[in-house]
């Protein structure tokens, strides 16, 4: 995850094996936009991911705590919600990690097929 020098854009990069996918979000889109960019990149690896970002919040249990973000993802068709929480050096990095954490069980079921197990 990289924030542009002007602080207006966030670049999300996901890698799986030799593949590398980059998506961008704007700071104006907030952490929900970072989650959306993460899901867009993830779809390049696993195909359809029905979940979309519903909400995102910075969490600080105490002033010295790491930056943490909680993410809520929603599949409106099935009426299912997934949540994730993760720390990162910056809120956008934490948002990417929280998005992936929210889908960890969903992804774990699909990734062995991708790596040929």
C-alpha positions in Angstrom: 0.0 0.0 0.0 1.4 3.4 -1.0 0.0 6.9 -0.6 0.9 9.3 -3.3 3.3 12.2 -2.6 0.4 14.6 -2.7 -1.6 12.5 -0.3 -4.6 12.3 -2.6 -4.3 8.7 -3.9 -3.8 5.3 -2.4 -2.3 2.5 -4.5 -3.2 -1.1 -3.4 -0.9 -3.9 -4.7 -1.8 -7.5 -4.2 0.5 -10.4 -5.3 -0.2 -14.1 -5.7 2.6 -16.2 -7.1 4.0 -14.4 -10.1 0.8 -12.3 -10.5 0.7 -8.7 -9.3 -2.4 -6.5 -9.4 -2.6 -2.8 -8.7 -5.7 -0.8 -8.0 -6.1 2.8 -6.9 -8.4 4.6 -4.6 -8.6 8.3 -3.7 -8.3 9.7 -0.2 -11.7 11.3 -0.9 -13.2 7.8 -1.1 -11.9 7.1 2.4 -11.2 3.6 3.8 -14.3 2.2 2.1 -12.6 3.2 -1.2 -9.4 1.4 -0.1 -11.5 -1.7 0.7 -13.2 -1.5 -2.7 -9.8 -1.2 -4.5 -8.6 -4.3 -2.5 -11.7 -6.3 -3.5 -11.2 -5.2 -7.2 -7.6 -6.5 -7.1 -8.6 -9.7 -5.3 -11.1 -10.5 -8.1 -8.2 -10.8 -10.5 -7.0 -13.8 -8.4 -10.2 -15.6 -7.3 -12.9 -14.4 -9.8 -16.2 -13.2 -8.4 -16.2 -11.9 -4.8 -19.8 -11.0 -4.1 -19.0 -8.8 -1.1 -18.8 -5.0 -1.2 -17.5 -2.6 1.4 -20.3 -1.5 3.7 -18.4 0.5 6.3 -14.9 1.2 7.7 -13.7 2.7 10.9 -10.3 3.6 12.5 -10.1 1.9 15.9 -7.7 3.1 18.6 -8.1 1.2 21.8 -5.7 3.6 23.5 -3.4 6.4 22.4 -0.3 4.3 22.1 -2.0 1.5 20.1 -1.2 0.7 16.6 -3.4 2.1 13.9 -6.2 -0.4 13.4 -9.1 -0.5 11.0 -12.3 -2.4 11.2 -14.1 -3.2 7.9 -17.6 -4.5 7.2 -18.3 -6.2 3.9 -21.8 -7.1 2.7 -23.2 -9.5 0.2 -26.7 -8.0 -0.4 -27.9 -10.9 -2.5 -27.3 -13.5 0.2 -27.7 -11.0 3.1 -24.3 -12.0 4.6 -21.8 -9.8 6.3 -18.1 -10.3 6.9 -16.0 -8.2 9.3 -12.3 -7.8 9.7 -10.0 -5.8 11.9 -6.3 -5.4 11.3 -3.3 -3.1 12.2 -1.0 -1.3 9.8 1.5 1.4 9.6 -1.1 3.7 8.1 -5.0 3.5 8.1 -5.0 2.6 4.3 -2.6 -0.3 4.9 -4.7 -1.5 7.9 -7.9 -1.3 5.7 -6.3 -3.6 3.1 -5.3 -6.1 5.7 -8.7 -5.9 7.4 -10.5 -6.5 4.1 -8.4 -9.6 3.4 -8.9 -10.7 7.0 -12.7 -10.4 6.6 -12.5 -12.8 3.7 -9.9 -15.2 5.0 -12.2 -18.3 5.3 -13.8 -17.5 1.9 -10.3 -17.2 0.3 -8.8 -20.2 2.1 -11.5 -22.4 0.5 -10.7 -21.0 -3.0 -6.9 -20.6 -3.0 -5.9 -24.3 -3.0 -7.7 -24.6 -6.3 -5.6 -21.8 -7.7 -2.3 -23.3 -6.6 -3.1 -26.8 -7.8 -3.6 -28.6 -4.5 
